[in-house]
């Protein structure tokens, strides 16, 4: 069983930065693609970014391109999301997802004030 634990959320002013982490644990953790999603109040969960675990190939939603950077540390089984130039519309609960197993983390709240 895979466990995913997010951290790094918080309250930040518009234009600020945050770095989210997603630590994966479980016997012999192995995957192909990991991703970040987010869900704002009253809205559906939406894709933010993904990364292939071995090759590091990335993909981003248009709304975050140029502002967010996804990365991973294979040795630490940890994925990151560096979020810069944050906007109030980035306010949401951010979840990490193992695309292979389907497991989700518990989410971390990001709130951007104007």
Protein Blocks (a to p, Z undefined) as FASTA:
>chain_A
ZZdddehiacddehiacddddddedehiacfbdcdddddehiacddfbdcdfklopacdd
fklgokaccdddfklopacdddehiafklgccdddddfknopacebjaddddZZ
